Amino acid sequence: DQVNAPLLWDRSAAARFRWVLQDATTFAPYCAETMDVPPILLGCFQESKRRGAGTVLRSMVANARDVFRVLAEVQLDDPNSEGVSFPALFRMCRERFVVSSEAALRSHLTEFRDHELLRTRVSSEGVEVL
Protein backbone atom coordinates (compact mmCIF):
# COMPACT_ATOMS: atom_id res chain seq x y z
CA ASP A 1 0.00 0.00 0.00
CA GLN A 2 2.75 2.39 -1.01
CA VAL A 3 2.79 4.63 -4.05
CA ASN A 4 6.55 4.21 -4.52
CA ALA A 5 6.56 0.40 -4.13
CA PRO A 6 7.38 -0.22 -7.84
CA LEU A 7 10.61 1.73 -7.33
CA LEU A 8 11.94 -0.96 -4.97
CA TRP A 9 12.90 -3.33 -7.79
CA ASP A 10 14.40 -2.89 -11.22
CA ARG A 11 12.66 -4.40 -14.26
CA SER A 12 14.53 -7.73 -14.21
CA ALA A 13 14.03 -8.28 -10.46
CA ALA A 14 10.35 -7.45 -10.70
CA ALA A 15 9.95 -9.90 -13.62
CA ARG A 16 11.17 -12.78 -11.38
CA PHE A 17 8.30 -12.27 -8.95
CA ARG A 18 4.95 -13.91 -9.57
CA TRP A 19 2.78 -10.96 -8.67
CA VAL A 20 -0.91 -11.49 -7.98
CA LEU A 21 -3.18 -8.49 -7.79
CA GLN A 22 -5.58 -8.80 -4.88
CA ASP A 23 -8.04 -5.94 -4.51
CA ALA A 24 -8.54 -5.45 -0.77
CA THR A 25 -10.24 -2.08 -0.78
CA THR A 26 -11.85 -1.40 2.60
CA PHE A 27 -13.28 2.04 1.85
CA ALA A 28 -12.39 2.84 5.45
CA PRO A 29 -10.82 6.21 6.25
CA TYR A 30 -7.03 6.17 6.31
CA CYS A 31 -7.05 6.90 10.06
CA ALA A 32 -9.11 3.75 10.68
CA GLU A 33 -6.84 1.63 8.50
CA THR A 34 -3.71 2.81 10.30
CA MET A 35 -5.16 2.57 13.80
CA ASP A 36 -3.03 -0.51 14.57
CA VAL A 37 0.19 0.79 13.03
CA PRO A 38 3.05 1.03 15.53
CA PRO A 39 3.48 4.61 16.81
CA ILE A 40 7.12 4.71 15.67
CA LEU A 41 5.94 4.63 12.06
CA LEU A 42 3.28 7.25 12.66
CA GLY A 43 5.86 9.47 14.35
CA CYS A 44 7.76 9.72 11.08
CA PHE A 45 4.55 10.59 9.27
CA GLN A 46 3.63 13.28 11.80
CA GLU A 47 7.14 14.76 11.64
CA SER A 48 7.06 14.92 7.84
CA LYS A 49 3.60 16.49 8.00
CA ARG A 50 4.94 19.14 10.41
CA ARG A 51 7.86 19.91 8.10
CA GLY A 52 5.44 20.03 5.16
CA ALA A 53 3.29 22.59 6.97
CA GLY A 54 6.35 24.77 7.53
CA THR A 55 7.26 24.53 3.86
CA VAL A 56 3.72 25.43 2.81
CA LEU A 57 3.63 28.44 5.14
CA ARG A 58 7.01 29.69 3.91
CA SER A 59 5.83 29.47 0.30
CA MET A 60 2.66 31.52 0.92
CA VAL A 61 2.35 35.23 0.36
CA ALA A 62 2.90 37.48 3.38
CA ASN A 63 -0.81 38.25 3.81
CA ALA A 64 -1.67 34.54 3.98
CA ARG A 65 0.98 34.00 6.65
CA ASP A 66 -0.42 36.97 8.57
CA VAL A 67 -3.95 35.51 8.41
CA PHE A 68 -2.60 32.18 9.66
CA ARG A 69 -0.77 34.00 12.47
CA VAL A 70 -3.99 35.77 13.55
CA LEU A 71 -5.86 32.46 13.52
CA ALA A 72 -3.09 30.74 15.52
CA GLU A 73 -3.02 33.57 18.09
CA VAL A 74 -6.78 33.26 18.60
CA GLN A 75 -6.45 29.51 19.12
CA LEU A 76 -3.49 29.87 21.49
CA ASP A 77 -5.15 32.65 23.53
CA ASP A 78 -8.04 30.35 24.43
CA PRO A 79 -7.22 26.68 23.80
CA ASN A 80 -10.58 25.59 25.25
CA SER A 81 -12.63 27.61 22.77
CA GLU A 82 -14.56 25.86 20.04
CA GLY A 83 -12.86 27.95 17.39
CA VAL A 84 -13.39 31.29 15.72
CA SER A 85 -16.19 32.18 13.33
CA PHE A 86 -15.49 33.59 9.88
CA PRO A 87 -16.99 37.04 10.68
CA ALA A 88 -14.89 37.31 13.86
CA LEU A 89 -11.71 36.31 12.02
CA PHE A 90 -12.49 38.76 9.20
CA ARG A 91 -12.98 41.57 11.72
CA MET A 92 -9.65 40.77 13.45
CA CYS A 93 -7.75 40.54 10.15
CA ARG A 94 -9.31 43.76 8.88
CA GLU A 95 -8.40 45.62 12.09
CA ARG A 96 -4.78 44.56 11.57
CA PHE A 97 -4.91 45.56 7.87
CA VAL A 98 -4.16 41.98 6.77
CA VAL A 99 -7.11 41.63 4.37
CA SER A 100 -9.48 44.18 2.90
CA SER A 101 -12.27 41.92 1.65
CA GLU A 102 -14.08 38.75 2.62
CA ALA A 103 -13.14 37.25 -0.74
CA ALA A 104 -9.44 37.65 0.02
CA LEU A 105 -9.85 35.99 3.42
CA ARG A 106 -11.89 33.15 1.93
CA SER A 107 -9.16 32.64 -0.65
CA HIS A 108 -6.52 32.28 2.07
CA LEU A 109 -8.74 29.95 4.11
CA THR A 110 -9.35 27.78 1.05
CA GLU A 111 -5.60 27.48 0.58
CA PHE A 112 -5.19 26.50 4.24
CA ARG A 113 -7.89 23.83 3.85
CA ASP A 114 -6.30 22.52 0.64
CA HIS A 115 -2.99 22.04 2.45
CA GLU A 116 -4.71 20.57 5.53
CA LEU A 117 -3.62 23.42 7.78
CA LEU A 118 -7.20 24.27 8.76
CA ARG A 119 -10.38 22.40 9.58
CA THR A 120 -13.89 23.73 9.99
CA ARG A 121 -16.72 22.34 12.07
CA VAL A 122 -20.05 23.39 13.49
CA SER A 123 -19.96 24.70 17.06
CA SER A 124 -22.45 23.79 19.76
CA GLU A 125 -24.30 26.99 18.86
CA GLY A 126 -24.70 25.86 15.24
CA VAL A 127 -22.13 28.30 13.84
CA GLU A 128 -19.34 27.15 11.51
CA VAL A 129 -16.00 27.74 13.25
CA LEU A 130 -12.42 27.49 12.06
C-alpha positions in Angstrom: 0.0 0.0 0.0 2.7 2.4 -1.0 2.8 4.6 -4.1 6.5 4.2 -4.5 6.6 0.4 -4.1 7.4 -0.2 -7.8 10.6 1.7 -7.3 11.9 -1.0 -5.0 12.9 -3.3 -7.8 14.4 -2.9 -11.2 12.7 -4.4 -14.3 14.5 -7.7 -14.2 14.0 -8.3 -10.5 10.3 -7.4 -10.7 10.0 -9.9 -13.6 11.2 -12.8 -11.4 8.3 -12.3 -8.9 4.9 -13.9 -9.6 2.8 -11.0 -8.7 -0.9 -11.5 -8.0 -3.2 -8.5 -7.8 -5.6 -8.8 -4.9 -8.0 -5.9 -4.5 -8.5 -5.4 -0.8 -10.2 -2.1 -0.8 -11.8 -1.4 2.6 -13.3 2.0 1.8 -12.4 2.8 5.4 -10.8 6.2 6.3 -7.0 6.2 6.3 -7.0 6.9 10.1 -9.1 3.8 10.7 -6.8 1.6 8.5 -3.7 2.8 10.3 -5.2 2.6 13.8 -3.0 -0.5 14.6 0.2 0.8 13.0 3.1 1.0 15.5 3.5 4.6 16.8 7.1 4.7 15.7 5.9 4.6 12.1 3.3 7.2 12.7 5.9 9.5 14.3 7.8 9.7 11.1 4.5 10.6 9.3 3.6 13.3 11.8 7.1 14.8 11.6 7.1 14.9 7.8 3.6 16.5 8.0 4.9 19.1 10.4 7.9 19.9 8.1 5.4 20.0 5.2 3.3 22.6 7.0 6.3 24.8 7.5 7.3 24.5 3.9 3.7 25.4 2.8 3.6 28.4 5.1 7.0 29.7 3.9 5.8 29.5 0.3 2.7 31.5 0.9 2.4 35.2 0.4 2.9 37.5 3.4 -0.8 38.2 3.8 -1.7 34.5 4.0 1.0 34.0 6.6 -0.4 37.0 8.6 -3.9 35.5 8.4 -2.6 32.2 9.7 -0.8 34.0 12.5 -4.0 35.8 13.5 -5.9 32.5 13.5 -3.1 30.7 15.5 -3.0 33.6 18.1 -6.8 33.3 18.6 -6.5 29.5 19.1 -3.5 29.9 21.5 -5.1 32.7 23.5 -8.0 30.3 24.4 -7.2 26.7 23.8 -10.6 25.6 25.3 -12.6 27.6 22.8 -14.6 25.9 20.0 -12.9 28.0 17.4 -13.4 31.3 15.7 -16.2 32.2 13.3 -15.5 33.6 9.9 -17.0 37.0 10.7 -14.9 37.3 13.9 -11.7 36.3 12.0 -12.5 38.8 9.2 -13.0 41.6 11.7 -9.6 40.8 13.4 -7.8 40.5 10.2 -9.3 43.8 8.9 -8.4 45.6 12.1 -4.8 44.6 11.6 -4.9 45.6 7.9 -4.2 42.0 6.8 -7.1 41.6 4.4 -9.5 44.2 2.9 -12.3 41.9 1.7 -14.1 38.8 2.6 -13.1 37.2 -0.7 -9.4 37.6 0.0 -9.8 36.0 3.4 -11.9 33.1 1.9 -9.2 32.6 -0.6 -6.5 32.3 2.1 -8.7 30.0 4.1 -9.3 27.8 1.1 -5.6 27.5 0.6 -5.2 26.5 4.2 -7.9 23.8 3.9 -6.3 22.5 0.6 -3.0 22.0 2.5 -4.7 20.6 5.5 -3.6 23.4 7.8 -7.2 24.3 8.8 -10.4 22.4 9.6 -13.9 23.7 10.0 -16.7 22.3 12.1 -20.0 23.4 13.5 -20.0 24.7 17.1 -22.5 23.8 19.8 -24.3 27.0 18.9 -24.7 25.9 15.2 -22.1 28.3 13.8 -19.3 27.2 11.5 -16.0 27.7 13.2 -12.4 27.5 12.1 
